[in-house]
Amino acid sequence: KWLLVAGVAGGIAGISAKPAREGILAKVACALASGACVGAYIALELFPGQLVMQLLISVGTLMTGIFLVFLYSPSSTPPTFVPAVFIALVLLLPVSVIIQSELPVPQPAEVTRMMPDVRRDLREEAQTALLFTYAAYFLLIAFTIKVKVAIPTKSFAPQKLAPSIASIRRPAQMLHHMAPSMLAKSSGTPYANWVPTAGNLATLLCFLISLSLALRLSDSSDLPIFAMAPILLLLNRDPIFLKDFSDRQRYAPVQVALASYLSLCAVVETLGHLLPISQSITAIDPTTASVLKNLLTLGLTLPVHYLFATFLWTRRRLGEGWLLLLTPLNIPALVLTDINPVRMLAVLGIFSACVQFFFGRYVRRVGNRIL
């Protein structure tokens, strides 16, 4: 555990180093020392007796440490190798997975011949540990970019609203009181355009890896999305993929991910008997009537989710008439369906309609009060 202590000390030293005084090499040395210590601890704990995997994990941790050190304290002329470090870390993930799948798994001495599947179990545990490690890497990178790039830029942006309305925006003011020195340092040093894009890529990779791990470890295929979808809150505006994305729209990707994943689960459970997949996740009754009924109930739940996604993205309601017309469609879907994803979509549809209705009433009441 002293490796973790040494890693934290090296990371603090790398963050505190001033490039203008100590030079870039000092920051690189501190980042390498921190990454080497943490990487050695992770490799020895998760992959005992596997030298190749230990080297790969150590290299990945070194790259993450270097990227975070230069991300936390950027300079006016950042090193050109920092984007290459992130790209190399992304490419190292599939390489590590392929190498891990080809390497022999060391079998403990206490395992006897009465456990024929022990090698398969050990290989699955090693792959799970590898994916968990990279999910932690990308989550740390995405969270750091969100805090250091998106939040300071938003909080230090000029207020163009009226004073009475601008004073309502308390999150930015709270950030000034929580960590004013950190935000001032972040806002005073602009980041390169590729940094938000790297944060979004890290967020998506972390979401996909975490979802695959949750599906592997969970007994249900439709529940893990509720725990993994909030990772998408780390998305931010970038000049390539999300040019028009803003903080007001941050809940739209979460809702789209929930509705899309549950719809996909419903289709798989309904039509799974026609696909080359395990029959344990398909619908109980694969008859034509059951398939048509479940697909019809799925279609009844989707219009409300479309309205809610549009509302979260534009913050404009299409009118209470559409809500009153489409929300009752979730009730027969909830009663008639045979599969859980459609039931979840129906419940979420009713809940989202209630949110839109009460939010519209609140906005109308506040508007009348101002007038």
Protein Blocks (a to p, Z undefined) as FASTA:
>chain_A
ZZmmmmmmmmmmmmmpcfklnomklmmmmmmmmmmmmmmmmmmmmmghilklmmmmmmmm
mmmmmmmmmmmmccfbdcfklmmmmmmmmmmmmmmmmmmmmpccdddfklcfklmklmmm
mmmmmmmmmmmmmmmmmmmmmmmmmmmmmmmmmmmpccfbdfklmmmmmmlmmmmmmmmm
lmmmmmmpccdfklmmmmmmmmmmmmmmmmmmmmmmpmbfklmmmmmmmmmmmpccdfkl
mmmbcfklmmmmmmmmmmmmmmmmmmmmmmmmmpccdfklmcfblcfklmmmmmmmmmmm
mmmmmmmmmmmmnopaebjklmmmmmmmmmmmmmmpmbfklmmmmmmmmmmmmmmmmmmm
mmmmmmmmmZZ
